[in-house]
Amino acid sequence: MAGLSIWHVIIFAIVVILLFGTSKLKNIGKDVGGAVKDFKKSMREEENIALKETNTLEHEETKKPSDSTINS
């Protein structure tokens, strides 16, 4: 068998629990969850900044007179 079976995963989980303990795993899970939450928040903020910059540039382009109106 080339892949991991369910038994491999179960044995691995038991070994990890025995090595680190449930309280340490709980803290690690909490830290990883917080990091993921912060990462998603920063991605949303960057997206909002990029969207605002795009809207500002589009607004400035509509304010500028085009070359055809200047030459007419």
KAURLIN-V286777 format. One record per pair of residues at least 24 apart in sequence whose C-alpha atoms are under 6 Angstrom apart, sorted by the first residue. I is the first residue (numbers start at 1). J is the second residue. D is the distance in whole Angstrom. If there is no record, write none. Layout:
i=<I & I>
j=<J & J>
d=<D & D>
This chain:
none
